[in-house]
Each structure stands twice: as structure tokens, then as C-alpha cells.
């Protein structure tokens, strides 16, 4: 379920040491997995940074460099080949 997936993500993020209000980059296709990742990030105390997987690799890299996310959640096949 959505809530169980979000709780599992929140548990994993806390285990990774996610601090309060630290950004978590989410690079996923639109769908329930993206919503679960966002909810899990909020449940863990972080803030989420949605990044469109259709952006050019250079733009994604620049966003990541500026945001310095504490974690990056990706969905298989959603990360451009140039960044994988």
C-alpha cells in the first residue's frame, strides 16, 4: 500500500541519518511510487526536491550540485543514461 511504502522509505531515510529539513532528491516517473517517496521523505522529517527525469542530464547535475541533497531516490529506468 501507499502508506506502507512511505513508512518503509521514511525508516530507510532515518537509518541513513536524514536530518531535519534536509533535501531528498526524487527522480521518478509520475505515479504512486513518486508520491510514496515524497510522503516518506516528509515522514522522516526531510523536504523533497522533485526532479523531472526528462530534464537534460546537465540540468539534473546542476540542480543536484546546488541542492546538495542528503539522499537521492530514483526509480529504475528514470535516471538518464548520462547520469547512471
C-alpha distance (Angstrom), angle and dihedral (degrees) to the residues before:
residue distance angle dihedral
X1 . . .
X2 3.78 . .
X3 3.81 94.4 .
X4 3.81 93.4 48.0
X5 3.81 91.1 49.9
X6 3.81 91.3 48.2
X7 3.81 91.2 49.2
X8 3.82 91.3 50.2
X9 3.81 90.8 50.7
X10 3.82 90.8 47.7
X11 3.80 90.7 50.7
X12 3.80 91.7 49.7
X13 3.82 92.9 47.7
X14 3.82 91.8 50.1
X15 3.81 89.5 48.7
X16 3.82 87.8 53.5
X17 3.80 89.1 55.7
X18 3.79 99.7 -105.4
X19 3.79 107.4 -177.6
X20 3.77 128.6 -145.8
X21 3.81 113.7 -74.1
X22 3.82 92.8 0.7
X23 3.81 113.5 145.3
X24 3.78 122.4 -112.6
X25 3.80 115.1 -162.7
X26 3.80 114.1 -137.5
X27 3.80 116.2 -162.0
X28 3.78 106.1 178.6
X29 3.76 141.3 126.1
X30 3.79 113.6 -100.0
X31 3.78 111.3 -85.1
X32 3.78 144.0 91.9
X33 3.82 92.0 -58.6
X34 3.81 90.0 61.4
X35 3.80 90.3 49.6
X36 3.82 91.0 48.7
X37 3.81 90.0 50.9
X38 3.81 92.0 50.6
X39 3.81 93.0 46.8
X40 3.79 92.0 45.9
X41 3.78 90.8 51.2
X42 3.80 91.3 51.4
X43 3.81 91.6 45.8
X44 3.81 88.8 54.0
X45 3.81 91.2 53.0
X46 3.79 97.7 -106.1
X47 3.76 132.0 115.1
X48 3.78 122.2 -119.6
X49 3.78 128.7 -128.9
X50 3.81 111.0 -160.7
X51 3.80 112.1 -152.3
X52 3.79 119.5 -168.5
X53 3.80 109.5 -123.7
X54 3.82 88.4 -146.4
X55 3.82 91.8 66.8
X56 3.81 115.6 109.0
X57 3.82 112.0 -94.0
X58 3.81 91.7 -113.8
X59 3.80 91.1 56.4
X60 3.81 92.6 48.7
X61 3.81 90.2 49.0
X62 3.82 91.0 50.2
X63 3.82 92.8 49.2
X64 3.80 89.9 49.2
X65 3.81 92.0 48.9
X66 3.80 92.4 50.6
X67 3.82 97.2 42.8
X68 3.82 97.3 41.7
X69 3.81 92.6 -156.5
X70 3.79 119.6 -151.0
X71 3.81 89.2 -137.1
X72 3.78 139.3 3.6
X73 3.79 120.9 -141.1
X74 3.80 114.1 -161.3
X75 3.76 134.2 175.9
X76 3.81 118.1 -136.0
X77 3.78 108.0 -93.0
X78 3.80 95.5 14.3
X79 3.80 97.6 94.5
X80 3.82 114.7 86.1
X81 3.81 112.2 -111.9
X82 3.81 91.2 -118.2
X83 3.83 89.9 63.0
X84 3.80 99.5 37.9
